[in-house]
Amino acid sequence: MDQKLLESLRVVALPMKTNFRGITVREVALIQGEYGWGEFSPFLEYDDAESAPWLACAIEAATQPKPQLYRTHISVNGTIPAFNEVEDLERIVNSFPGVKTFKVKVGTDVSEDLHRLDVVRTLRPDAAIRLDVNGLWSVDDAETFLNSVMDIEYVEQPCATIEELRELKKRIDVKIVGDEVLRKAKDPFDVDLSGAVDYLMLKVQPLGGIKRAHQLAAHHNVPVVVSSALESAVGINYGLILAASFESMEFDCGLGTGSLLAKNVAELPIANGRIAIGDVIPNFDGLDVSADRYEWWKNRIMRTAELLK
């Protein structure tokens, strides 16, 4: 990794508005190069091998020119975490002004999941609903749940494996989106998605950047939707650029997750359900981490960079 990139490193701690996947503070590392800022923010539990594509993406964002863009704004969905306090759900729904689609996290408790769906539908009766399961269901559980709810746009990663997704697809009419089955694969080009998914979720950091995401989309040749990995505004903006770099984008994208953060390095406001793409200049005031956390991230980057050689 270029020494100048490493010298530009800033690490920040972004508090969450609410617990999301067990996370209350999101730590991210940012680097600056000729073409702007790049973000490296694999989750803390990821090992160096799983983190390597995230670093490749950060380096690409900082050092490579942006691709041709086909739109200036991206329509986004709202993201609803897996909890059920009505007041909290109402606050989160209202933090996504004008969005026409909500992605609801489900998969841990059937009665709570159904209650969460009912609340979101009551608050936004005209919105399309997607489900995100993160691979938590068995085939039978997925079939039972999906047959008990109506008007689902798609379900994201309902089961963990390709074989389970392929079996589930035979049993249900709901469209299936593949996420972890691709981005957590040892070689995402070697995954056979035939008969298993209808659409593909692209997350720019976990897949190694915009160029590689396009290569994967072309290789698997199914419609795509772009989502975030709970990034700062720097990472979100790069996801927006990925979404805008596809000539056709049929879906609202999961790039509104900045609304889940209490503080951020920049603002990417949602207006009428869309976010404008721009040049993000981060503001680090009050967000820097302690010296030991900075060193932890610096060492993590140096270790991970060895895997990219």
C-alpha positions in Angstrom: 0.0 0.0 0.0 1.3 3.4 -0.9 2.9 5.2 2.1 1.1 8.5 1.3 -2.2 6.7 1.6 -1.2 5.3 4.9 -0.1 8.7 6.1 -3.5 10.2 5.3 -5.3 7.7 7.5 -8.0 9.0 9.8 -10.0 6.7 12.1 -13.4 7.8 13.4 -16.0 6.5 15.8 -19.6 7.1 14.6 -22.3 6.6 17.3 -25.5 4.8 16.2 -28.9 6.1 17.0 -29.9 2.6 18.0 -28.4 -0.8 18.4 -28.0 -2.3 14.9 -26.6 -5.9 14.6 -25.2 -5.4 18.1 -23.3 -2.3 17.1 -23.7 0.9 19.0 -20.6 2.7 17.6 -19.3 2.2 14.1 -15.6 2.6 13.7 -14.3 3.4 10.2 -10.9 4.1 8.7 -10.6 6.7 5.9 -7.7 7.3 3.5 -7.2 10.2 1.0 -5.7 10.0 -2.5 -5.6 11.8 -5.8 -9.3 11.2 -6.5 -10.7 11.8 -3.0 -11.4 9.8 0.1 -11.8 6.0 0.4 -13.3 4.0 3.3 -12.0 0.9 4.9 -14.6 -0.4 7.4 -14.9 -4.1 7.7 -16.7 -5.1 10.8 -14.4 -5.7 13.8 -14.8 -9.4 13.9 -13.7 -9.9 10.2 -10.3 -11.5 9.7 -7.7 -10.1 7.3 -8.7 -12.3 4.4 -12.4 -11.2 4.6 -11.2 -7.6 5.0 -9.0 -7.6 1.9 -11.7 -6.7 -0.6 -12.8 -3.8 1.6 -9.2 -2.4 1.5 -9.0 -2.9 -2.3 -12.2 -0.8 -2.6 -10.9 2.0 -0.3 -7.7 2.2 -2.4 -9.7 2.2 -5.7 -11.9 5.0 -4.4 -8.9 7.1 -3.4 -6.7 6.5 -6.4 -8.8 5.8 -9.4 -11.1 8.1 -11.5 -14.8 7.6 -11.1 -16.7 5.7 -13.7 -19.3 7.1 -16.1 -22.5 7.9 -14.2 -26.0 7.5 -15.7 -27.9 9.5 -13.0 -27.2 12.2 -10.4 -29.5 11.0 -7.7 -30.2 7.5 -6.3 -33.6 6.4 -5.0 -33.1 4.6 -1.7 -35.1 2.3 0.6 -35.5 2.7 4.4 -33.9 0.1 6.6 -35.7 -1.1 9.7 -33.6 -2.9 12.3 -34.8 -5.9 14.3 -36.6 -4.4 17.2 -40.2 -3.7 18.0 -40.7 -0.6 20.2 -43.4 1.3 18.3 -42.0 4.7 19.1 -38.6 3.7 17.9 -40.0 2.2 14.7 -42.0 5.4 14.1 -38.8 7.5 14.6 -36.8 5.3 12.2 -39.5 5.2 9.5 -39.8 9.0 9.7 -36.0 9.4 9.3 -36.5 8.2 5.7 -38.5 11.0 4.1 -40.2 10.3 0.9 -38.9 6.7 0.5 -41.2 4.3 -1.3 -39.6 1.1 -0.1 -38.7 -0.3 3.3 -36.3 -3.2 4.0 -37.3 -4.9 7.2 -34.8 -7.1 9.1 -36.4 -10.4 10.1 -35.4 -13.9 11.0 -35.0 -14.1 14.8 -38.5 -14.3 16.2 -41.6 -14.9 14.0 -44.1 -13.1 16.2 -41.8 -10.1 16.6 -41.0 -10.1 12.9 -44.7 -10.1 12.0 -45.4 -7.3 14.5 -42.6 -5.2 13.0 -44.0 -5.7 9.5 -47.5 -4.6 10.7 -46.1 -1.5 12.3 -44.2 -0.4 9.2 -47.1 -1.1 7.0 -49.4 0.9 9.3 -47.0 3.8 9.2 -46.4 3.7 5.5 -49.3 1.8 3.9 -48.3 2.6 0.3 -44.6 1.6 0.6 -43.2 -1.6 -0.9 -41.8 -4.1 1.6 -38.6 -6.1 1.4 -37.3 -8.6 3.9 -33.7 -9.2 4.9 -33.0 -12.4 6.7 -29.2 -12.7 6.6 -29.4 -16.4 6.0 -31.1 -17.2 9.4 -33.9 -19.4 8.2 -34.1 -23.1 7.2 -35.9 -23.9 4.0 -39.0 -25.0 5.9 -39.1 -21.9 8.1 -38.6 -19.6 5.1 -41.4 -21.3 3.2 -43.8 -21.0 6.2 -43.1 -17.4 6.9 -43.1 -16.2 3.3 -46.4 -18.0 2.7 -47.9 -16.2 5.7 -47.2 -12.6 4.5 -48.5 -10.8 1.4 -47.0 -8.4 -1.1 -43.3 -8.8 -0.5 -41.1 -7.2 -3.2 -38.3 -9.6 -2.5 -36.6 -11.5 0.3 -32.9 -11.0 0.8 -30.7 -14.1 1.7 -33.5 -16.1 3.4 -31.3 -19.2 3.8 -27.6 -19.5 4.2 -26.5 -21.8 1.3 -27.0 -22.0 -2.4 -28.5 -25.5 -2.1 -31.1 -24.2 0.4 -31.9 -21.2 -1.8 -32.4 -23.4 -4.8 -34.8 -25.7 -2.9 -36.7 -22.7 -1.5 -37.1 -21.1 -4.9 -39.0 -24.2 -6.0 -41.5 -23.7 -3.2 -42.3 -20.0 -3.2 -43.3 -17.2 -5.6 -41.4 -14.4 -3.7 -38.3 -13.2 -5.5 -35.0 -14.1 -3.9 -32.0 -11.8 -3.6 -28.5 -13.2 -3.0 -26.2 -11.3 -0.7 -23.9 -13.2 1.8 -23.9 -16.2 -0.6 -21.9 -14.1 -3.0 -19.9 -11.6 -0.8 -18.8 -14.2 1.7 -17.8 -16.8 -0.9 -14.1 -17.6 -1.1 -14.3 -16.9 -4.9 -17.5 -15.0 -5.8 -16.9 -15.7 -9.5 -17.1 -19.5 -8.8 -20.5 -19.4 -7.2 -23.3 -21.0 -9.3 -26.4 -18.9 -8.7 -28.6 -20.7 -11.3 -32.0 -21.6 -10.0 -31.1 -20.1 -6.6 -31.7 -16.3 -6.9 -33.6 -13.8 -9.0 -31.5 -10.7 -8.2 -28.0 -10.0 -6.8 -27.1 -7.6 -4.0 -24.0 -5.6 -4.6 -22.1 -4.0 -1.7 -19.2 -2.0 -3.0 -16.7 -2.6 -0.1 -17.2 -6.3 0.5 -17.0 -7.0 -3.2 -13.7 -5.1 -3.7 -14.7 -1.9 -5.5 -16.7 -0.6 -8.4 -14.7 -2.3 -11.2 -14.9 -5.7 -9.5 -18.6 -5.3 -8.7 -19.3 -4.7 -12.4 -17.3 -7.8 -13.3 -19.3 -9.9 -10.9 -22.6 -8.4 -12.2 -21.7 -9.2 -15.8 -20.4 -12.7 -14.8 -23.6 -13.7 -13.0 -25.9 -11.9 -15.4 -28.9 -11.2 -13.1 -30.5 -7.9 -12.2 -28.7 -6.1 -9.4 -29.6 -3.9 -6.5 -26.9 -1.9 -4.5 -26.8 -1.6 -0.8 -24.5 -0.4 1.9 -22.5 -2.1 4.7 -23.3 0.4 7.4 -20.6 2.8 6.2 -19.9 6.5 6.9 -20.9 9.1 4.3 -17.6 8.4 2.4 -18.5 4.7 1.9 -22.2 5.5 1.2 -21.2 8.0 -1.5 -19.1 5.4 -3.2 -22.0 3.0 -3.1 -24.1 5.7 -4.7 -21.5 6.1 -7.4 -21.7 2.3 -8.0 -25.5 2.4 -8.3 -25.3 5.4 -10.7 -22.7 3.6 -12.8 -25.2 1.0 -14.0 -27.1 2.1 -17.1 -30.2 0.3 -15.7 -31.1 0.3 -12.0 -34.6 -1.1 -11.4 -34.7 -1.0 -7.6 -34.5 1.5 -4.8 -31.1 1.0 -3.3 -30.2 0.3 0.3 -28.0 3.3 0.6 -30.0 5.4 3.1 -28.3 3.8 6.2 -26.7 7.1 7.2 -30.0 7.8 8.8 -29.1 5.1 11.4 -26.1 7.1 12.6 -26.2 9.8 15.3 -23.1 11.4 13.9 -21.4 11.2 10.5 -18.4 12.7 8.7 -20.7 14.4 6.2 -24.3 14.8 5.5 -26.0 12.9 2.7 -29.6 14.0 3.2 -32.6 12.0 1.8 -34.9 14.3 -0.1 -38.1 12.9 -1.7 -36.7 9.4 -1.3 -33.4 10.1 -3.1 -29.8 11.0 -2.3 -27.7 13.2 -4.5 -24.2 12.1 -5.5 -21.4 14.5 -4.8 -17.9 14.9 -3.6 -17.8 14.1 0.2 -15.3 16.2 2.2 -15.2 14.6 5.7 -15.4 16.7 8.8 -13.6 14.9 11.7 -14.5 17.2 14.5 -15.2 15.3 17.7 -15.1 11.9 15.9 -11.5 10.8 16.2 -10.8 7.6 18.1 -8.2 7.1 20.8 -4.6 6.5 20.0 -4.7 2.8 20.7 -7.7 2.3 18.4 -5.9 4.3 15.6 -2.9 2.0 15.9 -5.2 -1.0 15.9 -6.7 0.1 12.6 -3.3 1.1 11.1 -1.9 -2.4 11.9 -5.0 -4.0 10.5 -4.6 -2.1 7.2 -0.9 -3.0 7.0 -1.6 -6.6 7.5 -4.5 -6.7 5.1 -2.5 -4.8 2.4 0.0 -7.7 2.4 -2.8 -9.9 1.1 -3.4 -7.6 -1.9 0.2 -7.9 -3.3 
